[in-house]
Amino acid sequence: MKKYKIYKHIGSLSQVNNGWIKELNLISWDDREPVYDIRTWNDGHTEYGKGVTITAGQMAILKTLLNEMEVF
């Protein structure tokens, strides 16, 4: 398991069938620069599933894209 530090819990997106919660967090993996991270976590944040990491620059682009998008 990788070393990580959650700097900021931004929000919960959903709860999956096993009770874990898909979250958006600002997190540092292996003492690297913090990134935005979407993945599932168990209740105590001691175990995690596969996820996606996004740099601050990528998050700014994603935010712009989402703001321009029509919700369907």
Sequence and secondary structure as in RCSB ss.txt:
>XXXX:A:sequence
MKKYKIYKHIGSLSQVNNGWIKELNLISWDDREPVYDIRTWNDGHTEYGKGVTITAGQMAILKTLLNEMEVF
>XXXX:A:secstr
   EEEEEEEEEEEE TTS EEEEEEEEETT   EEEEEEE TTSS EEEEEEE HHHHHHHHHHHHHS   
